[in-house]
């Protein structure tokens, strides 16, 4: 995952768009093999969005990533 893995955790979790991008990179490049890491990135995005009282546009990005066909379904999100 390159530079995402080298980012300090404090920076990553404070920037919801970085979290969303990391999740997409995991989904698209790893083909679901690292789905639990992608879900963790999306949860970090959710928390960052809550802290900044973000609008729906960014929240829809998180939801859209979770609904990616074959990667994040209701079953796979809870598989862990």
ZAFI-8895 format. One record per residue (C-alpha): residue in one letter; chain; y, z negated, x negated. Coordinates in pm, 1 decimal, decimal comma. Layout:
BEGIN
{A A {Y Z X}}
...
This chain:
BEGIN
{X A {0,0 0,0 0,0}}
{X A {222,2 8,9 -303,8}}
{X A {570,6 -125,6 -268,9}}
{X A {504,8 -306,7 61,7}}
{X A {261,6 -533,1 -120,0}}
{X A {518,7 -606,0 -390,9}}
{X A {790,7 -714,0 -147,9}}
{X A {855,1 -1087,0 -135,9}}
{X A {715,6 -1225,3 189,3}}
{X A {1054,6 -1377,7 279,3}}
{X A {1218,8 -1034,2 274,9}}
{X A {941,9 -866,5 467,7}}
{X A {930,6 -1120,8 750,2}}
{X A {1309,2 -1123,5 786,1}}
{X A {1328,9 -747,9 846,9}}
{X A {1148,2 -637,2 1162,6}}
{X A {1173,1 -266,8 1081,2}}
{X A {1001,8 -323,9 745,7}}
{X A {721,9 -505,6 927,7}}
{X A {686,4 -218,5 1175,2}}
{X A {681,4 37,4 894,0}}
{X A {418,6 -162,2 706,0}}
{X A {201,0 -174,7 1018,5}}
{X A {232,4 202,6 1067,6}}
{X A {148,8 264,0 702,6}}
{X A {-162,0 49,8 737,5}}
{X A {-261,0 223,5 1060,6}}
{X A {-207,8 576,4 935,6}}
{X A {-321,9 545,7 575,6}}
{X A {-606,3 299,9 612,4}}
{X A {-741,1 442,5 941,6}}
{X A {-785,6 101,1 1097,8}}
{X A {-973,3 -56,0 808,4}}
{X A {-690,1 -304,7 762,1}}
{X A {-604,5 -351,4 1129,4}}
{X A {-582,6 -730,9 1099,3}}
{X A {-314,2 -688,8 830,7}}
{X A {-133,2 -440,9 1052,3}}
{X A {-145,6 -686,4 1340,7}}
{X A {-7,5 -958,9 1112,5}}
{X A {282,6 -729,0 1022,4}}
{X A {347,0 -665,8 1391,7}}
{X A {339,5 -1038,2 1465,7}}
{X A {591,9 -1092,9 1185,8}}
{X A {806,7 -819,8 1344,4}}
{X A {781,4 -996,0 1681,9}}
{X A {894,5 -1325,1 1527,0}}
{X A {1183,1 -1159,4 1341,6}}
{X A {1289,9 -981,5 1660,7}}
{X A {1284,4 -1312,7 1848,3}}
{X A {1500,4 -1477,9 1580,9}}
{X A {1761,6 -1203,7 1604,6}}
{X A {1750,2 -1163,2 1984,5}}
{X A {1673,7 -793,4 1939,7}}
{X A {1689,5 -544,3 2221,0}}
{X A {1408,2 -347,1 2373,5}}
{X A {1422,1 -46,6 2138,5}}
{X A {1264,7 -228,9 1843,4}}
{X A {1025,6 -419,2 2067,3}}
{X A {905,2 -85,5 2201,8}}
{X A {831,5 22,2 1843,4}}
{X A {603,0 -278,5 1804,7}}
{X A {434,3 -213,0 2138,6}}
{X A {390,1 154,9 2057,1}}
{X A {220,4 73,4 1729,4}}
{X A {-16,4 -167,1 1902,4}}
{X A {-109,8 103,7 2152,7}}
{X A {-196,9 365,0 1891,7}}
{X A {-517,6 530,8 2020,7}}
{X A {-834,2 418,6 1848,9}}
{X A {-659,0 169,0 1625,6}}
{X A {-503,1 -99,4 1843,2}}
{X A {-670,6 -145,1 2175,4}}
{X A {-701,4 -467,5 2367,6}}
{X A {-1044,6 -518,8 2206,8}}
{X A {-947,7 -440,7 1846,5}}
{X A {-636,3 -658,9 1854,3}}
{X A {-852,6 -962,2 1924,9}}
{X A {-1145,2 -870,4 1698,9}}
{X A {-983,0 -1019,5 1388,3}}
